[in-house]
Amino acid sequence: MGGVRTLWFWRPGMSGAVTVSHQVRGAVLFDPALSYVAFLERDAQDVAFVRVARTETCTDAACPLATPLQVQGGKPVLSSGGKTLLLSDGPRGWLIDVPSSAVTDLGLLRGPPFISPKGTRYGVHTPDDSVQLFDTATRTPLWEHVWKDDVWHPGWWSIGALMLDEVNVLVNTEGQWGPVAPPLYHITYVCDAQGCRSTPAVNETCSRSRLEKLPALACYHDPCATRGCAQGFSRHVDSTGAYIPGTIGDIVLGPTFSDDQGTVMGRVIKEYRPGSPPTLVLEMTEGAQKLSLAQTSHNPFGPLLFVPNPKRLLFRQMKTLSDGATQSRIVTWDGGHSVVEVGELAPNDQPAGASIVRDNPPTLYMDVSPTPDDAGAPRSIIRVPL
């Protein structure tokens, strides 16, 4: 109720999930190794508390919480980079080192701060159209550049900045091409030590996204005020602002990537041949090598995920039972001539939220429900060994 959620923690070997908090507000943050979880709580006196649970201390009975920082009032936002947390409230910022619980007060900055994925950098996008980047460990300024292009885009303004790597800052901007009525248009700039430049994402609204392991921006064509102009569609850009190959086209599922470098890409596309109906085709691409498998009898359904060791694509196929009920079977594909069934859902159960793959050992965890479109329907988490 009121944006308040309950958080549980479970890992293999525990007898059951343990409650971490009944008062979670906003995002639940963690590092790739899941060595901690962090979140905000707020009490009746309007005090916001940063709570941190180190997962190695969690037992079947409890998950001890640390409170490295609390602030009164305002609208604080918690974000993370590696094992560093950034609490911001407008232009005010604090850095929290999770292992030591040490807090660094950044004071009143020139604008809202942001942090890089690994936490080695933090930055500020300012009201005077510039971007500053700092070294997190020393707070040393690294560079400052003005993103604004007054020649081609006079009067435009920044609506947010973020980092998808430790080098580049992506700045989302908004404005008008001339003295005309809305809609407003958008351009994404990328800034690094050499300066700022516009990306191919022009007349597109971009927001943080993720293609499984690969961080990205999802960009949607801005609506236009005249008839006959391009309609909305989505594509993705990487940390440098370049379009990610494989994210444009007649894609049915995906794309999904095996790691944060985009080493291997998997997707399902529609393939067209003269005189024949379109065929759904599985694709797995690594460098110049592309493997494919036509799906002629069972259509693939999401989620589309990578399974490690050995690397495989995981997805669902539907089958009809003798009583007419439908059932999802979980299959994997290693690039060969067929798929392998690794598990199945209960009849009529469907994915109803997150699906993730964990290694050591490889396991699929999936939220399921008989009525996934009903937010109030009962849900459960299944586990499928891979």
C-alpha positions in Angstrom: 0.0 0.0 0.0 1.2 3.5 -0.7 4.3 2.3 -2.6 5.4 0.2 0.4 6.6 -3.4 -0.4 7.9 -6.4 1.4 11.4 -7.8 0.6 12.4 -11.5 1.2 15.8 -13.1 0.7 16.5 -16.7 -0.1 19.5 -18.6 -1.4 20.1 -22.4 -2.1 20.5 -24.2 1.2 18.1 -22.0 3.2 15.0 -23.7 4.5 12.8 -20.9 3.3 12.8 -17.2 2.4 13.5 -14.8 5.3 11.9 -11.4 5.5 14.3 -8.5 5.1 11.8 -5.6 5.5 8.1 -4.9 5.3 8.7 -1.2 4.6 10.7 -1.0 1.3 10.2 2.1 -0.7 11.6 2.6 -4.2 14.2 0.4 -5.9 15.9 -2.6 -4.3 19.6 -2.4 -5.2 22.4 -5.0 -5.2 25.8 -5.6 -6.8 26.3 -8.4 -9.5 27.6 -10.8 -6.8 24.5 -10.1 -4.7 26.8 -9.5 -1.7 24.3 -6.9 -0.4 20.8 -5.5 -0.9 20.0 -1.9 -0.2 16.8 0.1 -0.1 15.0 3.1 1.5 12.5 3.0 4.3 10.5 6.0 5.7 8.8 6.5 9.1 5.8 8.5 10.3 8.1 11.5 11.1 9.1 11.7 7.4 12.6 10.4 8.0 14.1 8.3 5.2 16.5 5.5 6.2 19.1 3.9 4.0 19.0 0.2 4.9 21.7 -2.3 3.9 21.7 -6.1 4.4 24.9 -8.0 3.8 23.7 -11.3 2.4 26.5 -13.3 4.0 24.9 -12.5 7.4 21.4 -13.6 6.4 20.2 -16.8 8.0 17.0 -18.8 8.1 15.9 -16.6 11.0 16.9 -13.1 10.0 18.7 -10.7 7.7 20.4 -8.1 9.9 20.1 -4.5 8.6 22.6 -1.7 8.9 21.5 2.0 8.6 24.5 4.0 7.3 22.5 7.1 6.7 19.2 8.8 7.4 17.8 12.1 6.1 14.8 14.2 7.1 12.1 15.0 4.6 12.7 15.7 1.0 12.4 13.2 -1.9 15.6 11.1 -1.6 16.5 8.7 -4.4 18.9 5.8 -3.8 21.1 4.4 -6.7 24.1 2.1 -6.8 27.3 1.4 -8.6 29.1 -1.7 -7.6 29.6 -1.6 -3.8 28.9 2.1 -3.6 25.5 3.7 -3.0 24.5 7.2 -4.0 21.7 8.9 -2.1 20.5 12.1 -3.8 17.9 14.6 -2.9 17.8 17.2 -5.7 21.3 18.6 -5.9 22.3 17.2 -2.5 24.3 14.0 -2.5 26.0 11.4 -0.2 28.2 8.4 -1.2 28.0 5.3 1.0 30.7 2.6 0.9 28.8 -0.6 1.5 31.7 -2.8 3.0 32.7 -0.2 5.6 29.4 1.8 5.9 31.4 5.0 5.5 29.4 8.0 4.4 30.9 10.9 2.3 28.7 14.0 2.3 29.1 15.6 -1.2 27.3 18.7 0.0 25.2 20.9 -2.3 26.1 20.1 -5.9 25.5 22.1 -9.0 22.8 19.7 -10.1 21.4 16.2 -9.6 24.1 13.6 -9.3 24.4 10.1 -10.9 26.8 7.2 -10.5 28.6 4.8 -12.9 27.7 1.0 -12.9 30.9 0.0 -11.1 30.9 3.0 -8.8 34.3 4.3 -9.9 32.8 7.6 -11.1 30.0 9.9 -10.2 28.8 13.0 -12.0 26.5 16.0 -12.1 24.4 17.5 -14.9 24.0 21.2 -14.2 21.3 23.8 -14.9 23.9 25.7 -17.1 23.9 22.8 -19.6 27.2 21.2 -18.6 28.2 17.8 -17.3 30.8 17.2 -14.6 32.5 13.8 -13.9 34.4 13.0 -10.7 36.6 10.1 -9.4 34.6 8.5 -6.6 37.6 7.4 -4.5 39.2 10.9 -4.4 36.3 13.1 -5.4 38.7 14.7 -7.9 37.1 16.5 -10.9 38.0 14.6 -14.1 36.4 16.8 -16.7 33.5 19.2 -17.4 31.9 19.8 -20.8 28.9 21.7 -22.1 26.6 19.4 -24.0 24.3 22.1 -25.5 24.5 22.9 -29.2 23.2 26.5 -29.5 23.7 26.5 -33.3 21.4 23.6 -34.1 19.4 23.1 -30.9 19.0 26.5 -29.2 16.9 26.6 -26.1 17.0 22.8 -25.4 17.4 21.6 -21.9 18.6 18.5 -20.0 16.1 16.1 -18.5 18.5 13.6 -17.1 22.0 12.0 -17.3 23.3 8.5 -16.6 26.2 6.1 -17.2 26.2 2.6 -18.7 29.9 2.2 -18.3 32.8 3.9 -16.5 33.7 6.4 -19.3 30.7 7.8 -21.1 27.9 10.0 -19.8 24.6 9.9 -21.7 22.5 13.1 -21.5 18.8 13.1 -22.4 17.6 16.5 -23.7 14.3 18.0 -24.7 13.2 21.0 -26.8 11.6 22.2 -30.0 13.0 22.5 -33.5 11.4 26.0 -33.9 8.7 28.3 -32.7 6.0 25.7 -33.0 3.5 24.0 -30.7 4.3 20.8 -28.9 5.1 17.9 -29.1 8.5 18.3 -27.7 11.4 16.4 -29.3 14.4 14.7 -27.8 18.1 14.1 -28.5 20.6 12.0 -26.6 24.1 13.3 -26.2 27.2 11.3 -25.1 30.0 13.1 -23.2 33.5 11.8 -22.4 36.9 13.3 -21.7 37.1 14.7 -25.2 33.8 16.5 -25.2 30.1 16.0 -26.0 28.4 15.0 -29.3 25.0 14.0 -30.4 24.2 10.3 -30.9 22.0 8.8 -33.6 19.1 8.9 -31.2 17.5 12.0 -32.6 13.8 12.6 -32.2 13.8 9.6 -29.9 13.0 9.4 -26.2 15.5 7.1 -24.5 15.4 5.5 -21.1 17.5 3.0 -19.2 16.9 -0.6 -20.2 18.7 -3.9 -20.2 19.0 -6.7 -22.8 19.5 -9.4 -20.1 23.2 -8.9 -19.2 23.9 -5.9 -21.5 23.0 -2.4 -20.2 21.4 -0.2 -22.8 19.0 2.6 -23.6 15.7 1.8 -25.1 14.8 4.6 -27.6 11.3 5.2 -28.9 10.4 7.5 -31.8 8.9 10.8 -30.7 5.3 11.3 -31.8 4.9 13.8 -34.6 2.4 16.6 -35.2 1.8 15.9 -38.8 0.2 13.0 -40.8 2.4 10.6 -42.7 5.4 10.8 -40.5 7.2 7.8 -38.9 5.3 5.9 -36.2 6.7 4.9 -32.9 9.2 2.0 -32.7 12.0 1.0 -30.4 15.7 0.3 -30.8 18.6 0.3 -28.4 21.8 2.2 -28.0 24.9 1.2 -26.0 27.0 3.1 -23.5 28.7 5.1 -26.3 25.3 6.1 -27.9 25.7 3.8 -30.9 22.9 1.6 -32.0 23.3 -2.0 -30.9 23.4 -4.4 -33.9 20.5 -6.9 -33.9 18.0 -4.6 -32.1 16.4 -3.4 -35.3 14.3 -5.5 -37.6 11.3 -7.8 -37.5 12.2 -9.2 -34.1 9.8 -11.5 -32.3 11.8 -12.1 -29.1 14.9 -10.5 -27.8 17.5 -9.6 -28.5 19.3 -10.9 -25.4 23.0 -10.8 -24.7 25.2 -13.3 -22.8 27.2 -10.7 -20.8 27.7 -7.0 -20.2 30.0 -6.8 -23.3 27.4 -8.2 -25.7 29.7 -11.1 -26.6 26.9 -13.4 -27.8 23.4 -12.3 -29.0 20.3 -14.4 -29.2 17.0 -13.5 -30.7 13.9 -14.8 -32.6 13.1 -13.1 -36.0 10.6 -13.5 -38.7 12.2 -14.7 -41.9 10.3 -14.1 -45.2 10.6 -16.1 -48.4 8.7 -15.5 -51.7 5.5 -17.6 -51.9 5.7 -18.8 -48.3 4.3 -17.6 -45.0 6.9 -16.1 -42.6 9.0 -18.5 -40.5 10.2 -17.9 -37.0 13.9 -18.4 -36.7 16.1 -18.7 -33.7 19.5 -16.9 -34.1 22.6 -17.0 -32.0 25.4 -14.7 -33.1 29.0 -14.4 -31.8 31.2 -12.2 -33.8 31.0 -13.2 -37.5 29.5 -16.6 -36.6 25.7 -16.9 -36.8 23.8 -20.1 -36.0 20.1 -20.4 -36.8 17.2 -22.9 -36.4 13.8 -22.5 -38.0 10.8 -23.1 -35.7 8.3 -24.9 -37.9 6.2 -26.8 -35.4 6.3 -25.0 -32.0 6.5 -21.2 -31.8 8.9 -19.8 -29.2 7.7 -17.7 -26.3 9.4 -15.6 -23.7 11.3 -15.3 -21.6 14.4 -15.5 -23.9 17.5 -15.9 -21.6 21.1 -17.2 -21.8 22.1 -20.2 -19.7 25.9 -20.4 -18.9 28.2 -23.4 -18.9 27.6 -24.5 -21.6 26.1 -21.4 -23.2 22.5 -22.0 -24.4 19.4 -20.0 -25.2 16.4 -20.7 -23.0 12.7 -20.1 -24.0 9.2 -21.6 -23.8 7.2 -23.7 -26.2 3.5 -24.4 -25.8 1.8 -27.8 -26.1 -1.8 -28.8 -25.9 -2.8 -31.6 -23.5 -5.4 -34.3 -24.1 -8.0 -32.4 -22.1 -7.5 -29.2 -24.1 -5.4 -27.4 -21.5 -2.2 -25.7 -22.5 1.2 -26.3 -20.9 4.5 -24.5 -21.2 7.6 -26.5 -21.6 11.0 -25.0 -21.0 13.6 -25.7 -23.7 17.2 -24.8 -24.4 19.1 -24.5 -27.7 22.9 -24.7 -28.0 23.1 -23.8 -31.7 22.5 -27.3 -32.9 19.8 -28.9 -35.0 17.2 -29.3 -32.2 16.0 -28.0 -28.8 16.2 -29.9 -25.5 13.3 -29.9 -23.0 14.6 -29.1 -19.5 11.3 -28.6 -17.6 7.7 -27.6 -17.7 5.1 -25.4 -16.0 1.9 -26.7 -14.4 -1.0 -26.8 -16.8 -2.3 -23.2 -17.6 0.5 -21.6 -15.5 2.2 -18.7 -17.4 5.1 -16.4 -16.6 3.8 -13.5 -14.5 6.8 -11.3 -13.8 10.5 -11.7 -13.6 12.5 -14.7 -14.9 16.2 -15.0 -14.1 18.9 -17.5 -14.6 21.6 -18.1 -11.9 24.7 -20.2 -12.3 26.5 -22.4 -9.8 24.5 -24.5 -10.5 22.6 -23.2 -13.5 19.0 -22.7 -12.5 15.9 -20.9 -13.8 13.7 -19.0 -11.4 10.4 -17.8 -12.8 7.3 -16.0 -11.4 4.2 -17.8 -12.5 0.4 -17.5 -12.2 -2.7 -19.1 -13.7 -3.9 -15.6 -14.6 -0.8 -13.5 -15.2 -2.7 -10.4 -16.4 -4.5 -10.1 -13.0 -2.3 -8.1 -10.6 -4.2 -9.5 -7.6 -3.9 -13.2 -8.7 -1.8 -15.6 -6.6 1.8 -16.0 -7.8 4.5 -18.4 -7.0 8.2 -18.8 -7.9 9.3 -22.0 -9.6 12.8 -23.3 -9.8 14.0 -25.4 -12.9 17.5 -27.0 -12.7 19.4 -26.5 -16.0 
